[in-house]
């Protein structure tokens, strides 16, 4: 590392002994200069070229950023990624310039008084027009592209996006010592370099790593990770950082079977504790210690709706495990190459106001009865300068009928066999503008006449008036066959995982839908969910897992 740093400083010092140029480049779209940009700065002479930016040169650029260096003696390119904690990753490439191919044209034009020739190439289906000059007897450019042609003064992509030299000046010398000073430079391979650079662009919150979710009476004890409901539910307390208004937040979970061969309902959730009681009380003291919902059908449903002194779990993501991924990959079929892991990733930016600078018990549930169960990893990523699609500043959990304490006696969500369905009464302390219901729904009943395989209309009423009705139904389940090695093949040529279902497929997430509620005045309100739930057949019954979060601007 020290030798590399000394070599870098020596190479910079060499520039003192030849003619040096500083070229400033700016970007334009459809001929109009981008108002907010960090101009590209290129320093070059006959021995080497450095590509950076104006903010990097002034040491005002936020990490991460990159600097490219081209050694003209052997066309070696060093890419330096500046990361956190004074770390710099260095990747060296001796082949990339030689691999570039161009179609040289006869077109000529002047740029900043210099005669330029045209070359054309294609990169990832993008047409690139490169204008370069040999008048200055040096090579360089605003990117790696065309570095061997001459001094590139303009690059236009697809005829509309242009990076163009706006100023060329001679300089006695240029020094980058203050940028590299006291940095820990580590040489690495290309993939590691790209991975380090990519991961440095966002914040990662690691929550669970390769944790077991199974069915057992011998619960593993851990200082940080709690296990409940016979091991089918794991929890960890997580303190979330400040999340800016224009940030995007993603939740990502990976799952492998460690023994369970079946498709199971899964949920990632947080437990709000803003009221006298929370779902954490049920986990500690039993489901009978939290409020129950009763619609007159003869059953009571514990902890599924918000009350004056209770909030239900707030569901971040609903997912479904595939049939035995990884553990049952030995069940071979011709031309079927099973995936070894299920990946679930979902944008939860609409809930960032809830998470920002708060601490929550964050959990994962997979309903299963297998002693080996499943292995999961969970993390969240926060990405600044994102697309601020949902501008709500509140997110209030109203209901969640998914019985994540199934193995401790929490009732299945069969309340929709009553004409009243699910009723939630709530009070707004302030007016709520642009109110939306973040609604997740999946039907269950794993036999031919069960609601898992029957399209059923979901109807939402607010204050007694119908506001939305739709049939949640997934017809793309066959697309995920390679996630399902243990899915049985039937006489009709279909696999169990091929069948369409009530808004879910084995190996996928179920996306929320957003039901517009308009502006809601401060005061008392009621939401009602109606679903024509199928009748019980023997020991088989249907149920519907629905969760709802009220979004809006106070």
N, C-alpha and C positions, 0 to 999 in steps of 0.2 A: 504494500500500500504506500509506504514512504517513497519507494523508488518510482512508483507511478506518479506521485505528486511532484517529485523533483523533475521527472521527465516532462511533465506538463509545464512547469514553470520555465524549464530550459527551452522548450519549444516556443513558448510565448516570447521569451527573450530574443530568440532568433529573428523574430519579425522586425526587430529594430534595424536589421541590416539589409532590408529590401523595401521596395515601394509598397506602402500599405494603403488600402482603401477602406473606407467606411461607407456602406450603402444602406440607406433607409428604405424600407418597403411598407406600403400600406395596402389595405384590401378594399375592394369596391364590389358592389353588386348592382348589375344592370347600369353600370357607369356612375353610380352614386357611392361616394365614400362612406364607409361605415363610421358612424359617429363615435361609438365607443369601441376603441380598439387599442391594443398594445402593439405599436409598430415593430416589425421585424428588423433587427439590426444584424448586418453581416460585416465581419472584418475579414479581409482576404489579402494575400500576396501570392507570390509564385511558389511558396513553400506549404502554406496551409490556410485553411478557412475555418472560421468560427461562426456558427449561427445561433443567435440568441434573440432577445427582445429588448425594447427600450426600458421596461420596468426591471428586467433582470440586470441590465447594465447599471441601473441606478440603485440596485439592491432593494427595490420596493415591491418586488413580485412575491405573491403568496406562494408558499409551497403547496403542491409540488410543481416543479417546472423542469424543462430540459434544455441542455446545450449540446449542439452537435459540433464535432471537430473533424475536419477532413485533412489527412496528411497527404500532401501532393506527391511525395516520393514513391509511395506504394498504393495510393488510393485507399488507404485504411480509414475507416470511419469509426470514431468513438462517440457513443451516445451516453451522456451523463444525466442521470435522473436525480434531482435534488429532493430529498425526502426529509421527514421529521428527524429530530435529534442529531442534526448536523451530518446525517448519513447521505452519501452519494453513491449510487449504483452505476457501474460502468460496464457497458456492453460494447464489444469490438466486432466489427464486421469488415472483412476484406473482400467480399464478393459482390455486394449489392450494386456498386457502380458498374461493374463489368456486365451485369445481367440486364441493365437497362437498354431497351431497344427503341430507336426513333426513326421516323420517316422524315428525312430532310427535304424541305421545300425550297422553292426558288424565291419566295416572298421576301421582301426587304422593307423595313421601315425604321424611322429614327425614334429613339427614346432618349430623352435628356441630351440630345445632340449626338448620340452614338449610333452608328449603323448596326442594325440588328437583323439577324436571319431567323427563320422560323423552322421549328421542328415539332412534330406531332407524335403523340403516343396515346395509348389507352391504359387506364388503371382502374381495375374493378368496374368495367363498363362505363367509365367516365372518360370523355375525350379531353386530352390536355394539349393546349397550344403553348409552346415554349418559345419565347423570343430571347435570343442571346447575342452577345457581341464579343468579337475578338480584338476590338480596338485597343483595349487596355492591357493586353498580354497577360491577363490573370483569369482564373476561373473562380466560380462561386455561384451563389444563388440563395433564394429565401427558403429553400428546402433541399432535401437530398436529390430531388429530381433534376436531372440535366447538369449535374455538377461537372461532367467531363466535356460538355459541349463548348463552354466558354464562360463568360460572366452572364448569367441569366438575369435579365432585367424585367421580365414579365411572364407570368403564367396565368392562363385563363382556362377554367374548367367548364366544360359544356356550354361555352359561349356566353356565360353570364356572371361567373364569379372570378374576379381577377385580383392577383397579388402583383403589385407594380412598384418598381423603384421610383421614388419621388425625390431622392437626393443622393448624389455621389460626391464624396470629398476625399482628398488625400490627407492622411494623418501621419505624424512622425512615428507614432507607435500606438499600440493599444495594450492595456493591461487588464487581465482578469483575475489577478491575484486576490483581490478583496472578495471576489465571489467564491473562489475555491479555498480561501484561507481557513485553516483549522477544521476542514471537513474530513470525514472518514470515508475515503474512496474504496469501494469494494468491487472488484471485478466479478462478473457473473455471466451466466448464459442468457440467451435471448428470451426464453420463456419466463425465466425468473425475473429478468429485468422488466418485462411487460407486466408481470403479475404484481411486482412491488409498486410500479408506477400507477397501475390501475387502482390497487387497494388504497393507495395514499390519497386518492381523490375523494374519498368519502369516509365517514365514521362507521366503524363496525362494533356492534355490541354483541358479544358472544354470551349466550344464555345457557344452552345445554350442548354438551359435546359427547356424542356416542353414548347416550344414556339409555338404560333399559326401561321399557314400559311393558309390564307383564302382569299375570294374575298369580298372586302368591300370598300366603299368610305370613311369610317371613320377610317383612319389609326391611330393606337395606337402610341403615342409618347413615346420615351424612350431615355435616355441619351446615352446608349451604343449600342442599337439595332435599326437599321434603317429599314424601310419598304417601299417598292416600288411596282409598277405595281399592284395597287389595293390590296396590302397585300399578293400577291402570291410569293414575294421575300423578304427575310430578310438578313440583312448584319450586320457584326460586325467586327471592326478592331482588328486584332490579331497580337501580336508580338511573333514570333516563336523563340525558343532558338537555340543555336548552336547544329547542328545534325552531329554526327561523321560519317566518311566515311563508317564504317561497321555497322551502325545502321539500323534498320528496322522501318518504319513509317506506321501506320495504321490509316485510317479514319473510324469512326463508327457512324452510325446514327440509331436512332430508330424512328418509326412512328406509330401513331394510327389515325384512323379516328375520327374526332370530329363532323362529319355530312355528309361528302362527301362519297357517296357509290361507286364511280367509280375508275378504275385503271387510274392513272395519271403519266405523265412523271415528273421525279424529277432529280435534278442535284445539286451536291456540287461543288463549284468552288471558285477560288480566282481571284482577279482583279489586274493584273500587272499594274504598273504605271511607267514604265521605259521610256515611250515615251511622246511626247507632248500631246497626247490624249489617254484616256482609256475608258473602258465601264462605269466607274463611271461618266464621263461627260454626257453620255446618260441618266443615272439614274437621274442626277440632272437637266439636261436641255432638255431632250427629245432625241429620237433616231435619229432625223434628224441632230443632231450636231456631229455625228461621221461618218467616211467614209463608203460608201456603195459599194456593189459588184453588177456589172451589166454584165450579159453574153449575153444580146441581146434578152432575151425571153419576154421583155416588162415589167419586174418588177425589182425593186431595193431592195437589201437585206442589211439591216443596221447592221454594226458592226460585220460581220461574218468572215472577213479575215484580216490578219495582213497587214499593209502598212508601209511605211517609217516612219510615225509619229503616228501609232496606233497599239495597241496590243489587241486582243480579250480576253474574259475571259478564264482562263485556267481551264478546267474541271478536277476535282480530281476524281469524282465518278458519274456515271449515275445510277439511280435507278428508280423503278416503284412501285407505291403504289398498294397494293392489293385492292380487292373490299370490302371496308367498314370494315376493321379489327377493332375489339373492339366495335365500335359504333353500328354495326349491328350483333353482336354475338347472339342477341335474335332470329335470324332466324334459328331455330333449324332443324337439319336433323339427322336421326337416325345414331348412331355410328360416328358422326362428332363432335369432340371436338375442337372448333375453338381456334386458338392462339389469345392472346390478344394484341400482339404487333409484328410489323415487325422489324427484325434486319438486318442491312446491314453493313458489315465490309469488307474493302478492303485494300490490301497492296498497298501503294503509295510510296514505297521506291525509285522508279525511279525518283521521283520529289523532293527528299530531298535537292538537291543542290539549288533548287529554294527557298525552304522554310527557309533554315538554316539562322538564325540571321537576318531575314527580317520581315517586317511588311506588312500585306495585309488586304484589305477588303475581308473577307471570307463570303460566302453566301450559302444559300439553296433556291432553287426554286422548287415549285410544281405547275404545271399548273392546276387550278381548278376554278370553278364558284360557289362554295358553301360558304354561309356566315359564316358557322362554320368551314368548311375546315378540317385541319389536325393539329395534335400536333407532334412536332419533338424535339429530343435532338441530339446534335452533339458534338463529342469530337475526339481528335487525341491522339494517344499514340506513344511514341518513345521508342524503345527497343534497348539497347546497345548490342554489340557483336552479331550481327545478321548475316544473310547470305547475303553477298554483291553480289547479282545476277547481277544487273545493275550497271555498274561502270562508267556511264556517268557523266561528270561534267557540262553539260549544259542541259537545258530544255527550249525550246522556243515555246510558243504557236503560231501556224500558222493559225488555223481556228477553228470556233465553230459555227455551223449553228443552234444550239438549241435556239429558240427565247424565252429567259428567260424574255424578256419584252413584251411577248405576249399581256398582258392586257393593254399595253400602245402603241400598234400599230406596234410592230416589226413584220416584215413579216415572214410567215411560210417558211420553207426551201423547196421550190418547184423548185429550180433552176436546178434540175436534169432532168427536162423535155426538156432541151436544149442539143444538141449534145456536147456543150462545158462543160457542167456540172459545177463543181466548180474549179476555177483556182486561185492558190496562187503564186505570184511572191515574192521572198525574196532574200536577199543578205547576204552572210556569210563574215564576216570580217577576219576570220581565217579558215584554213583547219579544217574539222570536220571528225574525224576518227570514224569508227564503227557506223555510223549514223543509227538511227532507227526512224520510225514514230510510235508514240503511238496513235493508231487509235481506236476510239469508234464510232460505227454506229448502228442505230436502224431505222427501217422503220415504217411508220405510215400511217393510212388510215383505219378507223375502220368500214369497211363494207366488204362484201364478196370479192369484186374485188379490194379492197384497198391493198396497198403495205404492210400493217401490216400483212396480211395473205398470201402474195405471195412471194416466194423466188426470190430474185433479186441479180444478180452478182454485186459486188463492185470491180471496177478496179482502181488501182493507177498507175499513170505515173509520172516519174521524168525526167525533161528535155526532154519531148517528147517520152520517152521510157517506155513501160509497165514494171513494176517491181513486181506487185503482183495483183492477182485476186482471189476472193473467194465469196461464197454465205453465208452471215450471217443469221443463222437460228437456233432457239431454239426448240427442240422437247421434253423438259423435263418439260413443264409448268404444266402438271398434277400433278407433285410431290408436288406442293405448294397449293393444294386444301384447306388445313386446315387454310391457311392465308386469304381465300376469302369467308367470310360468305354471302356476298351480290351478289356473282356471280350466274347468272341465270342458271337453268338447262333446257336443251332443249329436244325435243322429241326423239332425237337420243341417249339420255343417257349421253351426255357430258355436262359439265359445260363450260361457256364462258372462265373461267380461265384455262381450260384443253387444249385449242387449241394452236397449235404451232404458233410461231410468228417470225417476222423478227428481231431476235437477242435479244428478251426480253420476260420476263414472268411477270405477275402481282405478286408483292411481292419479286422481286429479283433485284440484280445488273446486269449490263451488263459489262462484263470484257473487258478491252482494248486488242487489239492484237498488236503485235510488228512487223512492216514491215521493213525488213533489206534493207537499202539504200546503203550499202557499205561506201567507203570513199568519201566525198564531198570536192572539192577544194574551196578555198576562191573565192568569186565572186557571180555572179547572177545565180539563179536557179529558177525552176518552178515545182510545184506539181499540178497535175490535178486529180480530183476524178470524175469518171464516174459511173452512176447508171441508168439503164433503167426504169426510173420512170413511173408509170402507168398513164393513161389518166384520166382526170377529168370526173365525172359522175354527172350531175346536180350540186348540191351544195357540193358534196363530192369530195375531192381531196386527193392525196397522197403527202407525204413529207418525207424527210430523215434528221434526226438529226445526223450529223457527227462532231466529233472534232478531231483535230490532234495537237500533240506536238512533236517537233523535238528534239530527244535525241542524244547525242554523246560526244566525247572527243575532246576538243580543244587543 
